[in-house]
Amino acid sequence: MSRPVGGTRPVDVVALGESMVTFLPSRPGRLADVPSFDRGIGGAESNVACVLAAAGHRVKWIGRVGDDGFGDHLVEAITAYGVDTSAVRRDPHRPTGIYFRTAGDRATDDHEVLYYRAGSAASAMSPDNTPRAELDSGRVLHLSGITAALSADCLTLLRELTAPRPSRPLVSFDVNHRAHLWPHPETGRTVLLELARRSDLVFVGEDEAEEAWGVTGGPDAIRAALPEPRALVVKQGAGGATLFERGDERGDERGSDSGSDSGDERGGDSGGEPGGVRGGEPGGVRDGGPRADTVTRVPALRVDVVAPVGAGDAFAAGFLSATLRGLPARDRLRHGHLTAAAALTVPGDLATPPSRDHADRLAALDDEAWGTLRLGPGWTEADTRADEEVRTP
């Protein structure tokens, strides 16, 4: 996927999913003790859309919200990021979803999250009420496993969107395993594996692959469980991220030209499709079966974390942005890490990504400089030279 995503579609990325109004605590403590909350927005797919739009891409978010004040706020806030919300539908009979959370780390037991999304407007999305022409208007269609868990109709919609069909956009799928959303956990695990195998580009965390599918043994084992997608990104937390990418029809493999563990990798050229990944095919297995992968591993940055929420969505946005630009494998992973670092250094789900020039300078650092880079709160606001950002602990 080292070439830019090709085609003449008027939108770079279409993201489909539920967005909710988020209430963030005004101070640490139990929800029972927090006296007030700050209002924000949250939702995996709309987060990706907002970050991509802030990075200068043409993005459309498609969802369903209630005909209420929270729905008004969501649409206005997402539009303010530069996202096209013209295809969002209002539901006069169902409410907009909301949730509350404490300031603790979601990755530990030191947190509380309360969702009020059952029966939400978004859960009523279906093939009948979601505009197919709008969904297919982008060069990339970004989905996540969260949507599949909302209702039977939502699952039917995702199955249709990931099915092979002529002129299907490149399907990007973030597994986003949320066990509490599935009434029957085993069904959720099976569905997420099915949808991932039908997609072109898949994002999955090493920890969630173990939780959802019992896959242990690291990125190689996850790739063995998911051989179908043309590109698989395994997020390893502090361990970094690994990209498995299959070569194109001629058997050549396009990837990074430096900073990887994959041996001889060549940078891509401009124009055309991203490294042979095309829409319209389930998982990209064709012409006699899968071909050998190019494997690229990039270590994570050292970050002074404010809150871990939204980092996975930001990583996906950074990677997709670099993919749309046709950057090589190493740089796509580095842009993912940089955009995730922006989210990690703010308290809410969304953060201003670094400017394109700023991110490009940091992504171009040599391996030693990348290894000593440390980012803290406010780093995206100071668009300075890369060497001013590098500091040892």
C-alpha positions in Angstrom: 0.0 0.0 0.0 2.9 2.4 -0.7 1.1 4.1 -3.6 -1.6 6.6 -2.9 -5.1 5.3 -3.0 -6.2 5.8 -6.6 -9.5 6.7 -8.3 -11.5 9.7 -9.1 -13.9 9.7 -6.2 -14.7 13.1 -4.8 -14.1 12.1 -1.1 -10.9 10.7 0.4 -12.5 8.8 3.3 -16.0 7.9 4.3 -16.4 6.8 7.9 -19.6 5.1 9.1 -20.5 4.6 12.7 -22.0 5.9 15.9 -20.9 9.1 17.5 -21.9 10.0 21.0 -21.8 13.0 23.3 -19.1 12.4 25.9 -19.1 13.8 29.4 -15.6 14.1 30.9 -15.1 14.6 34.7 -14.1 18.0 35.9 -11.8 16.3 38.5 -10.5 12.8 39.3 -12.7 10.5 41.4 -15.6 8.1 41.2 -18.6 9.1 39.1 -20.6 9.2 42.3 -18.3 12.0 43.6 -17.6 14.1 40.5 -19.7 17.2 40.7 -19.6 18.3 37.1 -18.5 17.3 33.6 -17.2 18.9 30.5 -19.0 18.0 27.3 -17.2 16.6 24.3 -17.8 14.2 21.4 -16.7 10.6 21.0 -17.1 7.7 18.6 -14.4 5.6 16.9 -15.3 6.3 13.3 -16.2 10.0 13.7 -12.9 10.4 15.7 -11.0 9.1 12.6 -13.0 11.4 10.4 -12.3 14.5 12.5 -8.6 13.8 12.7 -8.3 13.2 8.9 -10.2 16.4 8.1 -8.0 18.3 10.5 -5.0 16.9 8.6 -6.4 18.3 5.3 -8.3 15.4 3.8 -11.7 15.4 2.3 -13.8 13.3 4.7 -17.4 12.4 5.1 -19.0 11.0 8.3 -22.2 9.0 7.9 -24.2 8.2 11.0 -27.6 8.5 12.6 -28.4 10.8 15.5 -31.5 11.7 17.4 -33.6 14.7 16.6 -32.5 16.3 19.8 -30.0 18.8 21.3 -27.3 16.2 21.6 -27.7 15.3 18.0 -27.4 19.0 17.1 -24.2 19.3 19.1 -22.6 16.2 17.5 -23.4 17.3 13.9 -22.2 20.9 14.6 -19.0 19.8 16.4 -18.0 17.2 13.8 -18.8 19.7 11.0 -16.5 22.2 12.7 -13.6 19.9 12.1 -14.2 20.2 8.4 -16.0 16.9 8.0 -18.9 16.6 5.5 -22.0 15.6 7.6 -24.6 16.1 4.8 -25.4 12.4 4.8 -26.1 12.1 8.6 -29.7 11.1 9.2 -31.9 12.4 12.1 -34.2 10.0 13.9 -37.3 11.5 15.5 -38.0 8.4 17.5 -34.7 7.4 19.0 -32.2 9.4 21.1 -28.6 10.3 20.5 -26.2 8.1 22.5 -24.2 9.6 25.4 -21.6 8.3 27.8 -19.8 9.3 31.0 -16.4 8.3 32.1 -13.9 9.0 34.9 -10.4 10.2 34.5 -8.8 6.9 35.2 -7.0 4.7 32.7 -9.3 2.5 30.6 -6.6 -0.1 30.4 -6.8 -0.7 34.2 -9.5 -1.2 36.7 -9.1 2.4 37.8 -11.9 3.8 35.7 -15.6 3.9 35.1 -17.5 4.2 31.9 -21.2 4.4 31.7 -22.9 4.2 28.3 -26.4 5.3 27.5 -26.7 4.0 23.9 -29.1 1.1 24.0 -31.9 1.9 21.5 -30.0 4.9 20.2 -30.6 6.4 16.8 -27.3 4.9 15.5 -28.4 1.4 16.5 -31.2 1.7 13.9 -28.8 2.0 11.0 -29.6 -0.6 8.3 -29.1 -1.2 4.6 -32.5 0.3 3.9 -31.9 3.7 5.6 -28.2 4.3 5.0 -27.4 5.9 1.7 -25.3 3.5 -0.3 -24.2 6.0 -2.9 -22.8 8.2 -0.2 -21.0 5.2 1.4 -19.3 4.3 -1.8 -18.3 7.9 -2.6 -14.9 7.8 -1.0 -11.6 6.3 -2.0 -11.6 4.6 1.4 -14.5 3.3 3.5 -13.6 3.2 7.2 -15.6 0.9 9.5 -15.2 -0.6 12.9 -16.4 -3.6 14.9 -18.3 -1.4 17.2 -21.0 -0.7 14.6 -21.5 -4.4 14.1 -22.3 -4.8 17.8 -25.0 -2.2 18.0 -27.9 -4.2 16.4 -28.7 -7.0 14.0 -29.5 -4.3 11.3 -26.1 -2.7 11.9 -24.4 -6.1 11.5 -26.3 -6.7 8.2 -25.2 -3.3 7.0 -21.5 -4.1 7.7 -21.8 -7.5 6.1 -23.1 -5.9 2.9 -20.4 -3.2 2.9 -17.6 -5.7 3.3 -19.0 -8.1 0.7 -17.2 -8.2 -2.6 -18.8 -6.1 -5.2 -17.8 -4.0 -8.3 -16.1 -0.7 -7.6 -16.1 -1.3 -3.8 -13.9 1.3 -2.1 -10.9 0.2 -0.2 -12.4 -1.1 3.1 -10.5 -0.1 6.2 -11.6 -2.0 9.3 -10.6 -1.4 12.9 -11.5 -4.4 15.0 -12.3 -2.4 18.1 -13.4 -5.4 20.2 -15.8 -4.2 22.9 -16.9 -7.3 24.8 -19.6 -5.5 26.8 -21.4 -4.5 23.6 -22.1 -8.1 22.5 -25.0 -9.9 24.3 -23.3 -13.2 23.3 -19.5 -12.7 23.4 -18.8 -15.8 21.2 -21.0 -14.3 18.5 -19.0 -11.1 18.7 -15.7 -12.9 18.4 -16.9 -14.8 15.3 -18.4 -11.7 13.6 -15.3 -9.6 14.1 -13.1 -12.3 12.6 -15.5 -12.6 9.6 -15.6 -8.9 9.0 -11.8 -8.5 9.3 -11.2 -11.3 6.8 -13.5 -9.5 4.3 -11.6 -6.2 4.5 -8.6 -4.8 2.7 -6.9 -3.0 5.5 -7.3 -4.1 9.1 -6.2 -2.5 12.4 -6.1 -4.8 15.5 -4.4 -4.5 18.9 -2.2 -7.4 20.0 -4.2 -7.4 23.3 -7.6 -7.5 21.7 -6.6 -10.3 19.3 -5.9 -12.3 22.4 -9.1 -11.3 24.1 -11.3 -11.7 21.1 -9.8 -14.8 19.4 -7.4 -16.3 22.0 -4.5 -15.6 19.6 -1.2 -15.4 21.4 2.4 -15.4 20.1 2.5 -11.8 18.8 2.0 -10.2 15.4 3.1 -13.2 13.4 0.5 -15.4 15.0 -2.2 -12.7 14.4 -1.3 -12.6 10.7 -1.6 -16.4 10.6 -5.1 -16.0 12.0 -5.9 -13.2 9.5 -4.2 -14.1 6.2 -6.8 -12.6 3.9 -6.4 -8.8 4.2 -4.0 -7.2 1.9 -2.6 -5.1 4.8 -2.8 -5.8 8.5 -1.6 -3.4 11.2 -1.0 -5.0 14.6 -0.8 -2.4 17.4 1.5 -3.5 20.2 1.1 -0.6 22.7 4.5 0.5 24.0 6.0 -2.2 21.8 5.2 -0.3 18.6 3.3 -1.5 15.6 3.8 -4.1 12.9 2.5 -3.9 9.3 2.0 -7.0 7.2 1.5 -6.1 3.5 1.0 -8.3 0.6 2.6 -7.6 -2.8 0.6 -6.7 -5.9 -0.5 -8.8 -8.9 3.0 -8.9 -10.3 4.3 -10.3 -7.1 6.4 -7.3 -6.1 6.1 -6.0 -2.6 6.1 -2.3 -1.9 7.1 -1.1 1.5 9.5 1.1 3.4 12.9 1.9 2.2 14.4 2.2 5.7 13.8 1.6 9.4 12.1 -1.9 9.1 12.8 -5.5 10.0 11.7 -6.7 6.6 15.0 -6.7 4.6 14.9 -5.2 1.1 11.8 -2.9 0.9 11.3 -0.4 -1.9 9.4 2.8 -1.7 6.3 3.3 -3.8 5.6 5.6 -6.6 2.8 8.0 -7.1 -0.6 7.4 -8.6 -2.6 4.2 -9.0 -3.8 1.9 -6.2 -2.1 1.4 -2.8 0.3 -1.5 -3.2 -2.2 -3.6 -5.1 -5.0 -3.2 -2.5 -8.2 -2.6 -4.3 -11.8 -2.5 -3.4 -14.4 -4.9 -4.6 -12.6 -8.1 -3.4 -12.9 -9.9 -0.1 -9.6 -9.6 1.7 -7.6 -9.5 -1.5 -7.0 -13.3 -2.0 -7.0 -13.7 -5.8 -5.1 -15.2 -8.7 -4.1 -18.4 -7.0 -4.1 -17.2 -3.4 -2.1 -15.0 -1.0 1.4 -13.9 -1.7 4.3 -13.3 0.6 4.2 -10.4 3.0 6.5 -7.5 3.4 6.8 -7.0 7.2 7.6 -3.6 8.7 8.0 -2.9 12.4 8.3 0.6 14.0 8.8 1.2 17.7 6.4 3.4 19.6 7.3 6.9 20.7 7.9 7.8 24.3 4.9 10.0 25.3 4.0 11.8 28.5 0.4 10.4 28.6 -2.4 12.6 29.8 -5.2 10.1 29.0 -5.2 7.0 26.8 -8.6 7.5 25.2 -8.8 8.0 21.4 -5.2 6.9 20.7 -6.3 3.9 18.6 -8.6 6.0 16.4 -5.8 8.6 16.0 -3.3 5.9 15.0 -5.7 4.7 12.3 -6.2 8.3 11.1 -2.5 8.9 10.9 -1.9 5.7 9.0 -4.7 6.3 6.6 -3.6 9.9 6.0 -0.1 8.6 5.1 -1.6 5.9 2.9 -3.7 8.4 1.0 -0.4 10.3 0.4 1.4 7.2 -0.9 4.1 7.2 1.8 6.2 4.1 2.4 5.5 1.6 5.1 7.8 2.9 7.8 6.4 6.4 7.4 2.8 5.3 7.5 3.4 3.5 10.8 5.3 6.6 12.1 2.5 8.9 11.2 0.2 6.6 13.0 2.4 6.8 16.1 2.6 10.6 15.9 -1.1 11.1 15.5 -1.7 8.7 18.4 0.8 10.8 20.5 -1.3 13.8 19.9 -4.4 12.1 21.3 -2.4 10.7 24.3 -1.3 14.1 25.4 -4.8 15.6 25.8 -7.6 14.7 28.2 -10.4 14.0 25.6 -10.9 11.7 22.7 -9.8 14.2 20.0 -6.7 16.2 19.6 -5.3 18.6 17.0 -2.9 16.5 14.9 0.5 17.8 14.1 0.7 19.8 10.9 1.6 17.8 7.8 5.0 19.4 7.5 5.7 19.0 11.2 4.7 15.3 11.1 6.7 14.7 8.0 9.9 16.2 9.6 9.5 13.9 12.6 8.6 10.8 10.5 11.8 11.4 8.6 14.1 11.2 11.6 16.8 8.5 11.6 16.2 5.5 13.9 18.4 6.9 16.7 16.6 10.2 16.8 13.2 8.5 16.6 14.2 6.4 19.5 15.0 9.4 21.7 12.0 11.5 20.7 9.7 12.2 23.6 6.5 14.2 23.3 4.4 15.8 25.9 1.3 18.0 26.2 1.2 20.8 23.7 3.7 19.4 21.3 1.4 19.7 18.3 1.0 23.4 19.0 4.6 24.2 18.5 5.3 23.7 14.9 9.1 24.0 15.2 12.1 22.2 13.8 12.2 18.5 14.6 15.5 18.8 16.5 13.8 21.1 18.9 11.3 18.3 19.7 14.0 15.8 20.4 15.0 15.6 24.0 16.4 12.8 26.1 14.6 11.8 29.4 
